[in-house]
């Protein structure tokens, strides 16, 4: 018998609560509150990506105290390979393993169907992956993806889906969407017949697919809404399509997904992408961009984007961001951080990562404040040209 299984008659569905607090006067932007067993999440929210139980170069206490992250993301595929389910179960789940007491979300591994295209095989039953670590082969099904995420112990877990590439032809996108829908039914059935291992509730989010084809996006959003889960995600965007296509698909889907449930746009994106999609009605975001770009010296600020490695900053002793909220913004100068990068010092990457994540969290915090004040749309239109400007 599956060790995660239980009596279906004992199933309860109250896994997550969402309170919609206010909607902007001139847009679909929303402020809300998500309640999980590991704490509350004020939306709109950005989730730092901790793929392998670590947000790269950043300590957990910095995530909590300085960056003020309310929820972070882990990846099922990567955690399955390292450290493995045996270690995570012995540790008591990912929260305890990585010493993180706040909410966690796990991506089901479906994105690897997209990103590992050369080393995977998709069938109706599931997906065979080849490990990027040692070449070993592994098989994920919708059911095993639910079991693994139960073992990881995230508060919010994602349905197993296929993310189609961009561009792809309409027939591929449609077949992929229907496969994702069939897999979703299996995910829901299996999730509802199992229970968590660590004494707190977990919630399953379905994922809307359909590439950039509007009629497919509409059909998928309607199907996902009909599943009546506690929250919903929008996948298959920010995979190379023009930003306007992403906004069009997001707008269409947000108009269909239930208003009384959180909406999570997966893998998006730049600061301006986030503000524009908040205006369309999205509540939750994640992206590797702030930390990945930080490690290459790209810093996001309220005045624009700068490459801290450029010569122009070598004797600029002003703060990284005069308007920033992180301690690194007021403690370290542009000249000093540039020196760290030029010298190959790891501290430069750490400072840059903390700075970028703090900026992203400040961005969504200020967006929330303006939604509650009723002037988000006006504020957004004023801010976007500044934050996308290259310094």
KEKE-3310 file (N, C-alpha, C; in steps of 0.2 Angstrom, whole numbers, plus 5000, padded with zeros to 4 digits):
npx = (5004:5002:5012:5008:4994:4977:4961:4948:4936:4939:4944:4947:4945:4949:4962:4969:4967:4961:4959:4952:4956:4956:4953:4961:4956:4957:4962:4964:4971:4975:4974:4978:4976:4984:4982:4991:4997:5009:5010:5005:5003:5005:4998:4999:5013:5031:5041:5056:5067:5072:5079:5086:5084:5090:5092:5101:5117:5112:5108:5096:5092:5094:5085:5073:5074:5080:5077:5064:5056:5041:5037:5045:5052:5054:5061:5054:5059:5074:5076:5072:5082:5093:5094:5087:5073:5073:5082:5076:5064:5068:5073:5062:5055:5055:5055:5060:5073:5080:5079:5068:5054:5043:5030:5031:5033:5032:5037:5032:5041:5037:5041:5054:5051:5050:5063:5073:5072:5080:5084:5073:5058:5041:5026:5009:5008:5018:5033:5049:5065:5082:5095:5103:5114:5121:5117:5108:5092:5075:5058:5044:5027:5010:5005:5016:5023:5015:5016:5030:5030:5022:5031:5042:5035:5030:5019:5011:5008:5012:5003:5007:5013:5014:5025:5024:5035:5040:5042:5028:5018:5000:4993:5002:5002:4989:4987:4996:4991:4979:4984:4990:4979:4973:4982:4981:4969:4972:4982:4974:4965:4974:4980:4970:4967:4977:4988:4997:5014:5018:5011:5004:4993:4992:4991:4985:4989:4982:4987:4986:4988:4992:5000:5002:4990:4975:4962:4965:4970:4959:4951:4958:4959:4946:4944:4953:4947:4936:4939:4940:4950:4960:4968:4976:4987:4996:5004:5018:5022:5033:5043:5050:5042:5036:5034:5021:5013:5013:5007:4994:4989:4989:4980:4968:4967:4966:4954:4945:4949:4944:4939:4940:4951:4968:4980:4993:5007:5018:5036:5039:5045:5054:5055:5046:5038:5032:5024:5016:5008:5003:4994:4985:4979:4986:4992:5003:5021:5036:5054:5070:5077:5081:5092:5100:5104:5110:5122:5129:5132:5121:5111:5095:5086:5077:5079:5083:5091:5107:5123:5134:5148:5153:5165:5161:5157:5167:5173:5162:5154:5142:5126:5120:5107:5098:5085:5082:5077:5085:5098:5110:5110:5112:5123:5134:5144:5142:5155:5162:5156:5157:5171:5172:5167:5176:5187:5184:5178:5167:5158:5153:5144:5135:5130:5125:5114:5106:5103:5095:5084:5078:5074:5065:5055:5052:5046:5034:5028:5026:5018:5007:5003:4999:4988:4979:4978:4971:4977:4985:4987:4990:5002:5009:5011:5019:5030:5036:5043:5055:5061:5064:5073:5090:5104)
npy = (4994:5011:5022:5035:5035:5036:5034:5037:5042:5050:5062:5080:5096:5109:5118:5129:5147:5161:5178:5191:5207:5220:5229:5237:5254:5257:5247:5229:5225:5217:5216:5205:5191:5177:5162:5150:5135:5138:5151:5168:5176:5191:5197:5207:5195:5191:5177:5171:5160:5145:5133:5121:5119:5130:5147:5155:5160:5167:5168:5160:5168:5181:5181:5181:5192:5203:5204:5200:5190:5181:5169:5155:5146:5129:5115:5101:5091:5093:5092:5079:5072:5077:5082:5070:5059:5051:5057:5070:5066:5060:5071:5078:5084:5098:5111:5109:5104:5114:5124:5134:5143:5148:5149:5137:5133:5121:5118:5106:5099:5098:5108:5104:5095:5103:5111:5101:5095:5088:5076:5068:5059:5059:5051:5045:5040:5046:5055:5051:5055:5060:5062:5077:5076:5064:5056:5046:5038:5042:5041:5050:5051:5058:5054:5050:5062:5069:5062:5063:5077:5077:5071:5080:5091:5104:5119:5123:5114:5110:5105:5091:5095:5098:5109:5118:5122:5138:5145:5135:5124:5125:5112:5104:5112:5111:5097:5095:5103:5096:5084:5089:5092:5079:5073:5082:5078:5066:5069:5077:5067:5058:5066:5069:5057:5054:5060:5072:5071:5077:5084:5095:5105:5103:5111:5109:5116:5118:5120:5132:5130:5130:5138:5152:5153:5160:5154:5141:5144:5150:5139:5130:5138:5138:5125:5122:5131:5124:5113:5118:5120:5126:5137:5144:5142:5149:5144:5140:5153:5167:5160:5164:5170:5186:5200:5207:5197:5188:5196:5197:5184:5182:5192:5187:5174:5178:5184:5174:5164:5160:5174:5174:5166:5163:5168:5163:5167:5158:5159:5172:5188:5200:5216:5226:5217:5211:5221:5225:5213:5212:5222:5216:5206:5196:5187:5181:5178:5171:5170:5166:5177:5189:5184:5176:5186:5195:5188:5190:5203:5212:5224:5229:5244:5257:5268:5263:5250:5243:5239:5233:5230:5239:5251:5264:5265:5264:5274:5279:5283:5283:5276:5259:5259:5273:5274:5262:5248:5238:5233:5232:5242:5254:5252:5248:5255:5259:5259:5250:5238:5235:5234:5222:5213:5214:5209:5196:5192:5182:5189:5200:5194:5190:5201:5208:5199:5199:5212:5213:5204:5210:5222:5217:5212:5224:5230:5223:5225:5239:5240:5233:5242:5253:5248:5246:5259:5263:5269:5262:5260:5272:5275:5264:5266:5277:5272:5262:5266:5271:5260:5251:5257:5259:5262)
npz = (5000:4996:5006:5008:5007:5012:5020:5009:5013:5023:5018:5018:5012:5015:5013:5011:5013:5005:5005:4997:4997:4992:4976:4963:4958:4944:4937:4935:4946:4962:4980:4992:5005:5008:5018:5026:5034:5038:5040:5035:5019:5011:4997:4981:4978:4977:4975:4980:4972:4977:4972:4975:4988:4993:4991:4980:4985:4996:5014:5025:5035:5030:5020:5027:5037:5031:5017:5017:5013:5011:5006:4998:4984:4979:4969:4963:4954:4955:4969:4971:4965:4972:4989:4989:4992:5004:5013:5014:5020:5032:5038:5041:5032:5019:5025:5038:5035:5028:5037:5037:5041:5036:5023:5009:4992:4979:4963:4951:4944:4931:4922:4919:4909:4898:4899:4898:4886:4877:4883:4888:4888:4883:4888:4888:4901:4908:4911:4906:4913:4910:4921:4925:4932:4934:4923:4925:4923:4926:4931:4930:4935:4935:4947:4955:4955:4964:4976:4978:4981:4992:5001:5001:5007:5004:5006:4996:4982:4965:4950:4939:4924:4906:4898:4884:4871:4865:4848:4845:4835:4832:4833:4841:4853:4857:4858:4869:4879:4881:4886:4898:4905:4906:4914:4925:4931:4935:4945:4954:4958:4964:4974:4982:4988:4997:5010:5019:5027:5038:5048:5044:5033:5015:4998:4982:4966:4950:4933:4920:4903:4885:4876:4866:4860:4859:4859:4864:4877:4883:4883:4892:4903:4907:4910:4920:4930:4932:4940:4953:4963:4977:4973:4958:4944:4931:4917:4905:4900:4897:4890:4880:4871:4864:4875:4874:4869:4880:4890:4884:4884:4898:4902:4896:4903:4916:4916:4917:4926:4943:4954:4967:4971:4973:4960:4951:4942:4933:4933:4929:4932:4924:4933:4927:4920:4930:4937:4926:4925:4937:4936:4928:4936:4942:4956:4962:4960:4953:4949:4943:4939:4947:4956:4947:4937:4946:4950:4939:4939:4936:4942:4949:4951:4959:4950:4939:4928:4931:4926:4937:4935:4926:4920:4923:4936:4945:4954:4960:4974:4979:4987:4983:4979:4981:4985:4990:5001:5007:5019:5012:5002:5008:5015:5007:4994:4976:4970:4978:4977:4964:4964:4971:4962:4951:4957:4959:4970:4980:4989:4982:4973:4983:4989:4978:4975:4987:4987:4974:4977:4988:4982:4973:4982:4988:4978:4975:4987:4988:4977:4982:4992:4985:4978:4988:4992:4981:4969:4961:4947:4941:4948:4944:4930:4930:4937:4929:4917:4923:4930:4920:4913:4907:4916)
capx = (5000:5006:5012:5004:4987:4972:4954:4945:4930:4941:4947:4945:4948:4951:4970:4972:4962:4962:4955:4953:4955:4954:4955:4963:4951:4958:4965:4962:4976:4972:4978:4974:4980:4984:4984:4994:4999:5016:5010:5001:5006:5002:4998:5004:5020:5036:5044:5063:5068:5077:5078:5089:5084:5094:5092:5109:5121:5108:5107:5089:5090:5094:5078:5068:5075:5082:5073:5057:5052:5036:5037:5050:5050:5059:5059:5053:5064:5080:5076:5071:5089:5098:5097:5083:5067:5075:5085:5071:5059:5072:5074:5055:5052:5060:5055:5065:5079:5083:5078:5064:5048:5038:5027:5035:5029:5036:5036:5031:5045:5034:5045:5059:5049:5052:5070:5077:5069:5085:5085:5067:5053:5034:5021:5003:5008:5022:5039:5056:5070:5089:5097:5108:5120:5125:5114:5103:5085:5070:5051:5039:5020:5006:5004:5023:5024:5011:5019:5036:5029:5020:5037:5045:5031:5028:5013:5008:5012:5009:5001:5012:5010:5019:5026:5026:5040:5038:5035:5025:5012:4994:4991:5006:5000:4982:4988:5000:4986:4974:4988:4991:4972:4972:4987:4978:4964:4976:4985:4969:4963:4979:4981:4964:4967:4983:4989:5004:5017:5022:5006:5001:4990:4995:4986:4987:4987:4982:4991:4984:4993:4989:5004:5000:4984:4970:4956:4967:4971:4952:4948:4962:4957:4939:4944:4956:4943:4930:4942:4938:4955:4960:4972:4977:4993:4997:5011:5019:5023:5040:5047:5053:5037:5036:5030:5014:5009:5012:5002:4988:4987:4988:4974:4963:4966:4964:4947:4942:4950:4940:4941:4941:4956:4975:4982:5001:5010:5025:5042:5039:5049:5057:5051:5041:5033:5028:5020:5011:5004:4999:4988:4980:4975:4990:4994:5010:5026:5043:5058:5077:5081:5085:5098:5104:5107:5114:5128:5133:5133:5116:5107:5089:5085:5071:5081:5084:5095:5114:5129:5139:5154:5155:5170:5158:5155:5173:5174:5155:5154:5135:5123:5118:5100:5096:5078:5082:5075:5089:5104:5116:5109:5115:5130:5139:5144:5143:5162:5165:5153:5161:5178:5172:5166:5182:5192:5182:5176:5160:5154:5150:5138:5130:5127:5120:5108:5102:5100:5090:5078:5075:5071:5059:5050:5050:5042:5027:5025:5024:5012:5001:5001:4995:4982:4975:4976:4967:4980:4990:4988:4993:5008:5013:5013:5024:5036:5038:5048:5061:5064:5066:5079:5097:5109)
capy = (5000:5018:5024:5041:5034:5036:5032:5043:5045:5055:5068:5086:5100:5115:5117:5136:5152:5167:5184:5197:5213:5227:5229:5244:5258:5258:5241:5222:5223:5215:5215:5199:5188:5169:5159:5143:5133:5141:5158:5172:5179:5197:5198:5203:5193:5188:5171:5169:5153:5141:5127:5115:5120:5136:5153:5155:5165:5170:5165:5160:5174:5187:5180:5182:5198:5209:5203:5200:5185:5178:5162:5154:5141:5124:5112:5094:5087:5094:5090:5072:5070:5079:5077:5064:5059:5048:5062:5075:5063:5059:5078:5080:5089:5103:5116:5108:5102:5120:5129:5139:5142:5151:5145:5135:5131:5117:5116:5099:5096:5098:5112:5100:5092:5109:5113:5095:5092:5083:5070:5066:5056:5060:5047:5046:5038:5051:5057:5049:5060:5059:5066:5081:5076:5058:5053:5041:5039:5042:5041:5054:5051:5063:5052:5050:5069:5071:5058:5067:5084:5076:5070:5087:5094:5111:5121:5123:5110:5111:5099:5089:5097:5099:5116:5118:5127:5144:5144:5128:5124:5124:5105:5102:5116:5108:5090:5096:5105:5090:5079:5092:5091:5072:5073:5085:5074:5060:5073:5078:5060:5055:5070:5069:5051:5054:5065:5074:5067:5081:5087:5102:5104:5105:5113:5108:5121:5116:5125:5133:5129:5132:5142:5159:5152:5162:5149:5136:5147:5151:5132:5128:5142:5136:5118:5123:5134:5119:5109:5120:5120:5132:5142:5142:5144:5151:5141:5141:5159:5169:5155:5166:5174:5193:5202:5208:5190:5186:5200:5196:5178:5183:5195:5182:5169:5181:5186:5167:5161:5163:5180:5173:5162:5166:5167:5162:5167:5155:5160:5179:5189:5207:5221:5229:5212:5209:5227:5225:5207:5213:5226:5211:5202:5191:5188:5177:5177:5168:5170:5166:5182:5193:5181:5174:5192:5198:5185:5193:5210:5216:5226:5232:5249:5262:5273:5259:5244:5245:5233:5236:5229:5244:5256:5271:5265:5263:5279:5281:5281:5283:5269:5255:5262:5278:5273:5255:5246:5233:5236:5233:5248:5260:5250:5247:5259:5256:5258:5244:5232:5235:5231:5215:5209:5215:5205:5189:5190:5180:5194:5204:5191:5189:5208:5209:5195:5202:5219:5212:5201:5215:5226:5213:5212:5230:5232:5220:5228:5245:5239:5232:5248:5258:5245:5247:5266:5264:5273:5258:5260:5278:5274:5259:5269:5282:5269:5257:5269:5272:5254:5248:5262:5257:5267)
capz = (5000:4996:5013:5009:5006:5018:5019:5005:5016:5028:5015:5019:5006:5017:5013:5010:5013:5002:5007:4993:5002:4988:4969:4961:4954:4937:4934:4939:4952:4968:4986:4996:5010:5008:5024:5026:5041:5040:5040:5030:5013:5008:4990:4977:4981:4973:4978:4978:4969:4980:4968:4978:4996:4994:4986:4978:4989:5002:5020:5026:5040:5026:5017:5032:5040:5026:5010:5020:5009:5014:5004:4993:4980:4978:4963:4964:4951:4958:4976:4970:4963:4978:4992:4988:4997:5010:5017:5016:5025:5039:5041:5043:5026:5017:5030:5043:5032:5026:5042:5034:5045:5032:5018:5003:4986:4975:4956:4951:4939:4924:4918:4916:4902:4893:4899:4897:4880:4873:4888:4891:4883:4886:4886:4891:4908:4912:4908:4908:4913:4911:4926:4922:4937:4932:4917:4927:4921:4931:4928:4934:4933:4939:4954:4958:4957:4970:4981:4980:4984:4999:5005:5002:5012:5003:5008:4990:4977:4958:4946:4934:4917:4901:4896:4877:4869:4860:4846:4843:4831:4836:4835:4846:4859:4859:4861:4875:4883:4883:4890:4904:4908:4908:4920:4931:4934:4939:4950:4959:4961:4969:4979:4987:4992:5001:5015:5021:5032:5043:5052:5042:5026:5008:4993:4975:4961:4943:4929:4914:4897:4879:4872:4865:4856:4863:4860:4869:4883:4886:4885:4897:4909:4909:4912:4927:4934:4934:4945:4959:4968:4981:4969:4951:4941:4923:4915:4898:4897:4898:4887:4873:4867:4865:4881:4873:4869:4887:4893:4881:4887:4905:4903:4895:4908:4923:4916:4917:4933:4949:4957:4975:4972:4971:4953:4951:4935:4934:4930:4927:4926:4925:4937:4923:4918:4936:4938:4921:4926:4943:4934:4924:4940:4945:4964:4964:4955:4954:4944:4945:4936:4952:4958:4941:4935:4951:4950:4933:4940:4934:4948:4948:4956:4957:4945:4932:4928:4930:4926:4942:4933:4921:4922:4926:4944:4949:4959:4962:4981:4981:4988:4977:4977:4986:4987:4992:5008:5010:5022:5008:4998:5012:5018:5002:4988:4969:4969:4982:4974:4957:4966:4973:4955:4947:4961:4959:4977:4981:4992:4977:4971:4988:4990:4973:4976:4992:4984:4969:4980:4992:4977:4970:4987:4989:4972:4976:4993:4986:4973:4987:4996:4980:4977:4994:4991:4975:4964:4958:4939:4940:4951:4939:4924:4932:4939:4924:4913:4927:4932:4915:4910:4908:4918)
cpx = (5004:5006:5009:4997:4983:4965:4951:4939:4932:4944:4943:4948:4950:4959:4973:4967:4965:4957:4957:4951:4953:4957:4956:4957:4951:4961:4962:4967:4973:4977:4974:4979:4979:4986:4985:4995:5005:5016:5006:5006:5002:5003:4997:5011:5024:5039:5051:5063:5074:5077:5080:5089:5088:5093:5099:5112:5118:5107:5099:5088:5090:5087:5073:5068:5076:5078:5066:5053:5047:5035:5042:5048:5056:5056:5059:5058:5071:5081:5075:5078:5094:5094:5093:5078:5069:5078:5080:5066:5062:5072:5067:5052:5057:5060:5060:5072:5083:5082:5074:5057:5042:5035:5032:5031:5034:5033:5036:5036:5043:5038:5051:5057:5050:5059:5075:5075:5074:5086:5079:5062:5046:5030:5014:5004:5013:5028:5045:5061:5077:5092:5103:5115:5124:5122:5109:5096:5080:5063:5047:5032:5016:5006:5011:5025:5021:5014:5026:5035:5026:5026:5041:5042:5030:5021:5008:5012:5008:5008:5006:5009:5016:5019:5028:5031:5037:5044:5034:5019:5006:4992:4996:5004:4993:4983:4992:4995:4981:4978:4989:4984:4971:4976:4984:4973:4967:4979:4980:4966:4968:4980:4976:4963:4973:4983:4996:5007:5019:5017:5003:4998:4994:4990:4989:4984:4987:4986:4988:4989:4989:4993:5001:4994:4978:4964:4958:4968:4964:4950:4952:4960:4950:4939:4948:4951:4937:4933:4941:4943:4955:4964:4973:4983:4992:5004:5012:5020:5030:5045:5050:5048:5038:5032:5023:5010:5008:5007:4995:4985:4985:4982:4968:4962:4964:4957:4943:4943:4946:4943:4943:4946:4963:4977:4990:5003:5017:5030:5043:5041:5053:5052:5045:5035:5029:5023:5014:5006:5000:4993:4983:4977:4979:4992:5001:5014:5032:5047:5065:5081:5084:5091:5103:5108:5112:5121:5132:5133:5127:5111:5101:5088:5079:5073:5083:5089:5103:5118:5134:5146:5157:5160:5167:5157:5161:5175:5167:5154:5146:5132:5121:5111:5098:5089:5077:5080:5080:5095:5110:5116:5112:5122:5136:5138:5144:5151:5165:5162:5156:5168:5178:5171:5173:5188:5190:5180:5168:5156:5150:5143:5132:5127:5123:5114:5104:5099:5094:5084:5075:5071:5064:5053:5048:5045:5035:5024:5023:5018:5006:4998:4997:4989:4977:4973:4972:4970:4986:4992:4991:5001:5012:5015:5018:5031:5040:5044:5055:5064:5066:5072:5086:5101:5116)
cpy = (5006:5020:5031:5041:5034:5034:5038:5046:5050:5062:5074:5091:5107:5116:5124:5141:5158:5172:5189:5203:5219:5226:5236:5247:5258:5252:5235:5220:5222:5215:5210:5196:5180:5167:5152:5141:5135:5148:5162:5175:5185:5197:5205:5201:5190:5183:5170:5162:5150:5134:5121:5116:5126:5141:5155:5161:5169:5166:5165:5166:5180:5187:5183:5189:5204:5209:5203:5195:5182:5170:5161:5147:5135:5120:5104:5090:5087:5091:5082:5069:5071:5084:5070:5063:5056:5053:5067:5072:5062:5066:5080:5085:5095:5109:5115:5107:5109:5126:5135:5138:5145:5147:5143:5133:5127:5117:5109:5095:5096:5103:5109:5096:5097:5110:5107:5091:5087:5076:5068:5063:5056:5054:5048:5045:5043:5053:5054:5054:5057:5064:5070:5080:5070:5054:5047:5043:5038:5043:5045:5053:5057:5061:5052:5058:5072:5068:5062:5073:5083:5075:5076:5091:5102:5113:5121:5119:5111:5104:5097:5091:5097:5106:5116:5123:5133:5145:5136:5129:5123:5117:5103:5105:5113:5101:5090:5098:5100:5085:5082:5091:5084:5071:5076:5081:5068:5063:5074:5072:5058:5059:5070:5062:5049:5060:5067:5070:5071:5085:5093:5100:5106:5107:5112:5114:5118:5122:5126:5133:5132:5137:5149:5159:5154:5157:5143:5138:5148:5144:5129:5131:5139:5129:5118:5126:5129:5114:5111:5119:5126:5138:5139:5145:5145:5149:5142:5148:5161:5163:5157:5170:5182:5195:5204:5202:5187:5190:5199:5189:5178:5186:5191:5177:5172:5183:5180:5164:5164:5169:5179:5168:5165:5164:5168:5162:5164:5158:5167:5183:5196:5211:5224:5223:5211:5215:5226:5219:5208:5217:5222:5206:5197:5193:5186:5177:5174:5169:5169:5172:5187:5190:5179:5181:5195:5195:5187:5200:5215:5218:5230:5238:5253:5267:5269:5253:5246:5238:5236:5235:5234:5249:5262:5271:5264:5268:5282:5278:5282:5276:5266:5258:5267:5277:5266:5254:5241:5237:5237:5239:5254:5258:5250:5252:5255:5254:5251:5238:5230:5232:5224:5210:5209:5210:5198:5187:5188:5185:5198:5201:5191:5196:5210:5205:5197:5208:5218:5209:5206:5220:5223:5213:5219:5233:5229:5223:5235:5245:5237:5238:5253:5254:5246:5255:5268:5268:5269:5259:5267:5278:5269:5262:5274:5278:5265:5260:5270:5265:5250:5251:5259:5262:5267)
cpz = (5000:5003:5014:5009:5013:5015:5015:5008:5021:5025:5017:5014:5008:5018:5013:5010:5009:5003:5002:4996:4998:4981:4967:4957:4947:4933:4937:4944:4958:4974:4990:5001:5009:5015:5024:5033:5043:5040:5034:5024:5010:5001:4987:4980:4976:4978:4976:4976:4973:4978:4972:4985:4997:4989:4986:4982:4994:5007:5021:5031:5036:5022:5021:5035:5036:5020:5012:5015:5013:5012:4999:4990:4979:4972:4964:4961:4954:4965:4976:4969:4969:4982:4992:4994:5003:5015:5019:5021:5032:5042:5043:5038:5025:5022:5035:5041:5030:5031:5040:5037:5042:5027:5012:4998:4982:4968:4955:4947:4932:4919:4915:4909:4897:4893:4897:4891:4876:4877:4891:4886:4887:4883:4889:4899:4912:4908:4911:4907:4913:4916:4923:4927:4935:4926:4919:4925:4926:4928:4933:4931:4937:4946:4958:4960:4963:4976:4983:4983:4991:5003:5006:5007:5011:5005:5002:4985:4970:4955:4941:4927:4912:4899:4889:4875:4865:4855:4845:4839:4835:4838:4841:4853:4861:4862:4868:4880:4886:4888:4897:4908:4910:4914:4926:4934:4938:4945:4956:4962:4966:4975:4985:4990:4996:5006:5016:5026:5038:5048:5050:5035:5020:5003:4986:4970:4954:4939:4922:4908:4891:4874:4872:4860:4861:4865:4865:4876:4887:4888:4891:4904:4912:4912:4919:4932:4937:4939:4952:4965:4972:4978:4962:4948:4933:4921:4908:4895:4900:4896:4881:4869:4869:4871:4880:4872:4876:4891:4890:4884:4894:4906:4902:4900:4914:4922:4917:4924:4938:4952:4965:4976:4970:4964:4953:4944:4936:4930:4927:4933:4928:4929:4933:4921:4924:4938:4933:4922:4933:4941:4930:4929:4943:4952:4966:4958:4957:4948:4946:4943:4941:4954:4953:4939:4940:4951:4944:4933:4938:4941:4946:4953:4954:4952:4939:4934:4927:4930:4931:4940:4928:4924:4926:4933:4948:4954:4961:4969:4984:4983:4982:4974:4983:4989:4990:4999:5011:5014:5017:5004:5002:5015:5013:4996:4981:4968:4972:4979:4968:4959:4967:4966:4951:4950:4961:4966:4977:4984:4988:4975:4977:4989:4985:4973:4981:4990:4979:4972:4984:4987:4975:4976:4989:4984:4973:4982:4992:4981:4977:4990:4991:4978:4982:4994:4985:4969:4961:4951:4938:4942:4946:4933:4925:4933:4933:4920:4917:4928:4926:4911:4912:4910:4915)
residu = (UNK:UNK:UNK:UNK:UNK:UNK:UNK:UNK:UNK:UNK:UNK:UNK:UNK:UNK:UNK:UNK:UNK:UNK:UNK:UNK:UNK:UNK:UNK:UNK:UNK:UNK:UNK:UNK:UNK:UNK:UNK:UNK:UNK:UNK:UNK:UNK:UNK:UNK:UNK:UNK:UNK:UNK:UNK:UNK:UNK:UNK:UNK:UNK:UNK:UNK:UNK:UNK:UNK:UNK:UNK:UNK:UNK:UNK:UNK:UNK:UNK:UNK:UNK:UNK:UNK:UNK:UNK:UNK:UNK:UNK:UNK:UNK:UNK:UNK:UNK:UNK:UNK:UNK:UNK:UNK:UNK:UNK:UNK:UNK:UNK:UNK:UNK:UNK:UNK:UNK:UNK:UNK:UNK:UNK:UNK:UNK:UNK:UNK:UNK:UNK:UNK:UNK:UNK:UNK:UNK:UNK:UNK:UNK:UNK:UNK:UNK:UNK:UNK:UNK:UNK:UNK:UNK:UNK:UNK:UNK:UNK:UNK:UNK:UNK:UNK:UNK:UNK:UNK:UNK:UNK:UNK:UNK:UNK:UNK:UNK:UNK:UNK:UNK:UNK:UNK:UNK:UNK:UNK:UNK:UNK:UNK:UNK:UNK:UNK:UNK:UNK:UNK:UNK:UNK:UNK:UNK:UNK:UNK:UNK:UNK:UNK:UNK:UNK:UNK:UNK:UNK:UNK:UNK:UNK:UNK:UNK:UNK:UNK:UNK:UNK:UNK:UNK:UNK:UNK:UNK:UNK:UNK:UNK:UNK:UNK:UNK:UNK:UNK:UNK:UNK:UNK:UNK:UNK:UNK:UNK:UNK:UNK:UNK:UNK:UNK:UNK:UNK:UNK:UNK:UNK:UNK:UNK:UNK:UNK:UNK:UNK:UNK:UNK:UNK:UNK:UNK:UNK:UNK:UNK:UNK:UNK:UNK:UNK:UNK:UNK:UNK:UNK:UNK:UNK:UNK:UNK:UNK:UNK:UNK:UNK:UNK:UNK:UNK:UNK:UNK:UNK:UNK:UNK:UNK:UNK:UNK:UNK:UNK:UNK:UNK:UNK:UNK:UNK:UNK:UNK:UNK:UNK:UNK:UNK:UNK:UNK:UNK:UNK:UNK:UNK:UNK:UNK:UNK:UNK:UNK:UNK:UNK:UNK:UNK:UNK:UNK:UNK:UNK:UNK:UNK:UNK:UNK:UNK:UNK:UNK:UNK:UNK:UNK:UNK:UNK:UNK:UNK:UNK:UNK:UNK:UNK:UNK:UNK:UNK:UNK:UNK:UNK:UNK:UNK:UNK:UNK:UNK:UNK:UNK:UNK:UNK:UNK:UNK:UNK:UNK:UNK:UNK:UNK:UNK:UNK:UNK:UNK:UNK:UNK:UNK:UNK:UNK:UNK:UNK:UNK:UNK:UNK:UNK:UNK:UNK:UNK:UNK:UNK:UNK:UNK:UNK:UNK:UNK:UNK:UNK:UNK:UNK:UNK:UNK:UNK:UNK:UNK:UNK:UNK:UNK:UNK:UNK:UNK:UNK:UNK:UNK:UNK:UNK:UNK:UNK:UNK:UNK:UNK:UNK:UNK:UNK:UNK:UNK:UNK:UNK:UNK:UNK:UNK:UNK:UNK:UNK:UNK:UNK:UNK:UNK:UNK:UNK:UNK:UNK:UNK:UNK)
# end
